[in-house]
Amino acid sequence: MRNLELPGRSPAHAINGMAATSHTLSTSTAIDILRRGGNAMDAAIAACAVQCVVEPESTGIGGDCFCMYAPGGKDKIVAFNGSGKAPKAATVDYYLGRGITSIERQTPDACVVPGAIDAWFQLNRDFGRLGLDELLKQAIDYARHGYPVSSRVSLDFQSQANIIANEENLKSVFMPSGQLPRVGEIHRQPALANTMEAIAHKGRDAFYLGEIAEDMVDYLRKLGGLHTLEDFANLKGDYVTPISTEFRGHTVWECPPNGQGVIALQLLNIIAGFNTQNVDPISVERLHQEIEAGRLAYNDRNTFLADPTQANVPVEDLLSQEHAKNLRSQINPEYRIEPLLRPSLPKHESTVYISVVDKDRNACSFINTLFHSFGSGLMAPKTGVVFTNRAQGFVIKPGHPNCIAPEKRPMTTIIPGMITKDGQAKMAFGVMGGHYQAFGHMHFLSRFFDFEHDIQEAQDAPRVFPVLGDDTVEMEDTVPSDVIQGLEKLGHKRVQPDKPIGGSQAIWIDTKNGVLTGGSEPRKDGCAIGF
């Protein structure tokens, strides 16, 4: 339990239902849906739709979506992959023939065909109780009539000022008077309201066929994109078989590749072999172990992770205890491992993660993203759709598992999580923050299980993240100075994060006492609320 004399927040406790999101308006929307008879899936979709409006830098209907769902609170976990795909014409020869060796962010090449709306439609159709027309009402209202800009959202807006100013459609919405909206100012997105209203009444086809699709395709093609109406019409998300590992007597579930959930599980396998008794979780010893485990696991990620329908991804080998033991044996307690060779990828950025559990104990772990803040920084002119830059997850290298190819999904970072034990769902959890997410899953679960932090303390704890490609490690200011100095003596050069590292939400299900306990990311604007 936290020291109640210090700033912070306590976990939320409730009986009938709970939601945890990174924005207060999103959380309150989810609770409203639960009170009106919707279930956890309904509430998660409604909350996500609101965040596409009030946290538009982090997520949007032009992005990707993954979901894990535990119907009735049982351990038969449903997983859905709603990540977007490259256009059918996106061959590696096309890029190499034009001298393109890496995909630039604010270009149509960075834009996959969005998968989020198809995911919402399928998940709502198969598991929801309320229709999309009901679930999108609040989001449409905020988009049309306005919402107040919150603190973290304002910070994220400011960090992308140059990107916004560089694209006329985005600038017209987010700098209508030449300035970004400030904290507490009312902001509106009327074009997005119209698009979401069409989806609410006509379903997925309103987005992937007809005028909305034509607006998106025409815009991308005018910029030199390869996208076609056929690409949009054919986009379809998939139910997939979740993967898992055992950690501290619980089963941890993740979505399979093309997401990096396998790396989160691999990290848990590695650190499971370290002693935690009488060890401070924010000590040089422990953080060094976690940093080195992260560098080793992410080296595997960048070597093997790809779309399994178009590449061989050795999931079973990556999750083997033998492999974890081998990686763990490479960690030297006296100094960092020499630099590891691997491809360079973009830094971690923004996403929204949502956790909801209802009175029937349906548990939903839901994540939606544009990847970077404002994604590609490209907005369709008539519909207000901002496109993800997820295609930057590809590499332009023939023979690499993650090389771009027609209708292929790129390696993606977003990974909802679920925990079960004794046949029942115990926790819906997730961590935002792009590449940090797999490392963040390990961080959060280790704090919770190994060091007995409560569900909020485990999210409040100081964070570090090894920067991909060199000897630097992002370390938040809350890491004690003597620990920073100790890590630097072991070869980890401290750098200041551009902004707070990651974000998270989680809800624990106490099946014995019938109580839900939730925590919400202090680095964001949200909260956990129950009733």
Sequence and secondary structure as in RCSB ss.txt:
>XXXX:A:sequence
MRNLELPGRSPAHAINGMAATSHTLSTSTAIDILRRGGNAMDAAIAACAVQCVVEPESTGIGGDCFCMYAPGGKD
KIVAFNGSGKAPKAATVDYYLGRGITSIERQTPDACVVPGAIDAWFQLNRDFGRLGLDELLKQAIDYARHGYPVS
SRVSLDFQSQANIIANEENLKSVFMPSGQLPRVGEIHRQPALANTMEAIAHKGRDAFYLGEIAEDMVDYLRKLGG
LHTLEDFANLKGDYVTPISTEFRGHTVWECPPNGQGVIALQLLNIIAGFNTQNVDPISVERLHQEIEAGRLAYND
RNTFLADPTQANVPVEDLLSQEHAKNLRSQINPEYRIEPLLRPSLPKHESTVYISVVDKDRNACSFINTLFHSFG
SGLMAPKTGVVFTNRAQGFVIKPGHPNCIAPEKRPMTTIIPGMITKDGQAKMAFGVMGGHYQAFGHMHFLSRFFD
FEHDIQEAQDAPRVFPVLGDDTVEMEDTVPSDVIQGLEKLGHKRVQPDKPIGGSQAIWIDTKNGVLTGGSEPRKD
GCAIGF
>XXXX:A:secstr
   TTSS    EEESS EEEESBHHHHHHHHHHHHTT  HHHHHHHHHHHHHHHSTTT  TTSEEEEEEEGGGBS
  EEEEE  B  TT  HHHHHTTT  S  TTSGGG  B  HHHHHHHHHHHH SS HHHHTHHHHHHHHH EE  
HHHHHHHHHTHHHHHTSHHHHHHH TTSS   TT EE  HHHHHHHHHHHHHTTHHHHSHHHHHHHHHHHHHTT 
   HHHHHH   EEE  EEEEETTEEEEE  TTBTHHHHHHHHHHHTTS  TT  TTSHHHHHHHHHHHHHHHHH
HHHH S TTTS   HHHHT HHHHHHHHHT  TTS              EEEEEEEE TT  EEEEEEEEESTTT
TS B TTT  B   GGGGSB  TT TTB  TT    B    EEEEETTEEEEEEEEESTTHHHHHHHHHHIIIII
S   TTHHHHS  EEE TTSSEEEE TTS HHHHHHHHHTT EEE  SS   EEEEEEEETTTTEEEEEE TTSB
 EEEE 
